[in-house]
Amino acid sequence: MNIKEKAAKIRTLKADDTFKDVLSEVRGRQIAVFLDVSSSQDQRDEAHNIVSALTRIENYLDSILADEVIYNRKQLKLKLK
C-alpha cells in the first residue's frame, strides 16, 4: 500500500466516531485508575502502560499523515522543476 492510500485509510479511521469513542473510553477508564486512591501500584502501572500504548498508536497514525505531507511536498517540487 502506498503512502497516499495508507494516509487516506488513516484519515478515515481517525474520523470514525466509534474509533474515537473507543480510544476516549479506554483512556478515560485508565485515568480513573490513577484517580482512584484504592488502586494498587500494579493497577496504576498497567493503566500507565495502556495510556502509553494508546498515545503511541495515535502518534503512529499522525506520523503516517505527516509522511503524506512530506511526500506531497516532494512531488510538488519535482513537478515544478
BELZI-V842678 format. One record per residue. D_FIRST is the distance of its C-alpha to the first C-alpha in Angstrom with 2 decimals. Layout:
BEGIN
((D_FIRST) (D_FIRST))
END
This chain:
BEGIN
((0.00) (3.78) (6.70) (8.22) (6.23) (6.29) (9.82) (10.82) (10.36) (12.20) (14.82) (15.41) (15.87) (18.15) (20.11) (20.74) (24.42) (24.28) (21.73) (23.93) (27.02) (25.90) (25.11) (28.40) (30.41) (29.25) (29.92) (33.23) (34.39) (33.80) (35.63) (38.43) (38.80) (39.42) (41.98) (43.79) (46.65) (47.06) (43.59) (43.73) (42.22) (39.84) (38.73) (38.24) (36.28) (33.97) (33.60) (32.83) (30.12) (28.51) (28.72) (27.29) (24.31) (23.69) (23.98) (21.51) (18.92) (19.70) (19.62) (16.16) (14.92) (17.02) (15.71) (12.14) (14.06) (16.24) (13.57) (12.61) (16.38) (16.83) (14.21) (16.02) (19.32) (18.58) (17.59) (20.80) (22.86) (21.78) (22.80) (26.07) (27.08))
END
